[in-house]
């Protein structure tokens, strides 16, 4: 099953190790969503998880997704810190020239 980054972020926020509970939660979120485009995406994701993911290996999928997204967030945090700390080099370069 292929997931785009938006779908991974939704699952990171709302999924749990139980396949049935995750699908039910996504369907409830679909019902509560007001924006038609977001509602369509949520329903598509709920159906994708329900039909393309088997219950017997869903828990492994869930834990793999959590590890992947934790690493993604760690790298983004590191990049933000790197960008924040590299501004002084540009100032030093301008002063030297």
Buried (B, 14 or more C-beta within 10 A) or exposed (E): EEBEEEBBBBBBEBBEEBBEEBBEBBBEBBEEBEEEEBBEBBBEBBBBBBEEBEEEEBEEBBEEBBEEBEEBEEEEEEEEEEEEEEEEEEEEEEEEE
